[in-house]
Amino acid sequence: MVDQKYRCVFRDKTDDKFLSQIVETLGPVLLGSKPAELISLPKHDSQWASKLSKIESHIGKCKKIRYKIFNYRDTSIKVLFYNPKTLDDCLRDKRNRRFLEELGYPKDYNLNDYLLCLIEKMETGYIPDEIGVFLGYPLKDIIGFMGHPSLKLTKVNGWRVYGNPKLSDIKFREFLDARNEVRALLQNFTPEKVLVYI
């Protein structure tokens, strides 16, 4: 850890709170513990275009993360950020694939086709329950959220947890640890540097 008195040496004089918030939120995706993250830029926010421009100019420099931008209900712009390797591993899981195929995803798996299928559903104006698979939530929690009668709500910890919470707690801790790790980096480095060097 860098001594606090040396913080100014590493940080640039400009401090972009929005970019810092986005990078912190994306910490689990950047570090590979979470496959994807969805953020919303409401169109009633007068700064939405500026924020989108910052995302496009800075996130594009990061080698570990990609993103897809789309309109949502004429009220917001959604940005789906994803770690291609982590998301590909998650979607190749046989249980996840079988589940998604039952919901209309192609039988012949292709990461881009699955992303397009998800985004097409969201462009119709609703967030489908299966987005939880893309976000890295345990499948049991997604199925429980969809109303499976054998899975009862156990607690809410980042998302709704159904059935035995052990796996969900492990996932939540991984996401939280990664976010905290990136938050610590942002105390000493600019968001731009974190994105380039992480």
N, C-alpha and C positions, 0 to 999 in steps of 0.2 A: 504494500500500500504506500502511496506517495504521501510524504509529510504535507500537512495542510499549508504550511508556509510557502511551499513551492507550487501551489495550485496555479497561480497566475502564469507561471512559465509555460505551462502546457495548454492553457485555454486561450483562444483568440479573444480579442476585445469585444467582438459582437456576441451577443447571447440570444439565440433564437429559442424561445420557450416552446413554440409549437414543434419545431424539429426535435428538440430534446424529448418532448412528451411522446412523439411518434417513435423515436428510436428506443426509448425505454419500454413502451408498449410492445414493440417488436422484438425485444430482448430474447424471449423464448424461441421465436422463429429464427432469429439471427444465429443463436447458439445451437439450434437443431433439436431442442426438446419439444417444440410445438410445430406442427406442420404448416399451419396457416393462421392468419388473423384477419378479421374484417373490420374496417373502420368506416365511419360515415361522415361525410362533409355536408351538413345541411345547407341547402341553397339560400335559406333566409339569412345565413351568416354572410355578411358583406365581404368577408375575407376568404370565402371558400375557393375562389379561383387562385388567389395567391398561395393558399395552403397546398392546393393541388400542384401548382407549379413547383413548390419546394419539394414535394414528394417526388415529382418526375425528375427534377434536376439532381437530387441528392441520393435517393434510393437506387437510382440507376447505376451509381458508382459502386454499389455493394455487390460483390460476386456471389454472396450466399443467398440472396433473396430476389424474388421476381414479384411482379404485381400485375393485376388486371383491374381496369377502371371501367365502371358502367353506371348508367343512370338507374335510379330506383324511384319509382312512383312520381316522377317530376318534382319530388321534394328534396332529393339529396343525390349526391354522387357517392357511390360506394367504391372502396378500394379493397380488393382481396390480395393481401400480401401472402406469399408462400415461399417456403424453403423447398426447392425442387427435389432434393434428395430425400429429405424427411417426409415430404408429402407423398412422393412416389413409393417409399417403403410402406407408409401407412395404407395407401390405397391398394398396394399389392397383397396385403394381408388377406388370406382367403375368406375369413369371416366378413371383413369389411366389403370385399368385392362382391360376395354373394348377396349381402344386404343391399348394396347399391344397385346391383343388377335387378333385384326384385322391385326397385323403385324406378326402373326405366333407364339406367345407365348402360352403355354398350357392353356386350359380352366380351368383345375383344378390347382388352384394356389398353388405354393410351392416356397418359397424364393430361395432355392438352384437351383431349376429347371429354374427359371427365370434368375438367375445369369449365369447359364451354357448356356442358350439360347443366352444371350447377348454376352458372351465371345466367343462362337462358331462363331457368326457373325463377331466379331472383328478379330478373328484368320484368317478369310478369306482375311483380308487386308483392311478393311474399318471400320470407326467408324459410326455405324448407328445413324440416327437422334434421335431415341427414347432413346438414352443414356441420353438425357436431363431429362427424367422421373426419372431415377436412380440418377441423380445428383441434383434432387430437383427443377428443373426449372418449372415454371408454364406451364401447358399443353397448354394453348393458345399460348405461345411463341414457343413451339415445333411445334405445328401445323402450326403456321405462318411461321416458318423457313422452313417447308416442302413445303410451297407454297400455302397455303389456300388463295384463292382470297379475302375473306372478311377481312383478317387480314393484315394490312399494318405495315411496319416497323416504329416504333415510335422513337426508339433510341437504342444505344448500351450502356449498363451499366453492365459490367460483362459478359453479353451474349446479343444476339439480342432480343430486346423487341418488341412485336407486339401488336397492339390494345391499350387498356387502360393500362397505365403503373403502376397503383396503386399497384396491387398485386405483380408485378415484383419488384417494388421499396421496398416494405415491405420485400420480400424474400432477395433481395440484401443486405438490411440493416441488417437483421438477420445474414447472412453469414459474413458480414464485422465486425459486433460487436463481433461475436464469435472468428473470427480470431484475432481481436485486443485484446480480453481477453486473449487468449493463448499467443500472443506476449508479453503481459505484464508479464505473469507468467514466460516466458522464460528469462526475464530480471533478475529474482531472483532465478530461479531454473534450474537445468539441464533438457535437454529434457527427459532423462530417468525418472526423478522424476515426471515431468509433466505427462508423459504417465501412470505411475503407480498410481498416486493419483488423477487424474482428474475425 
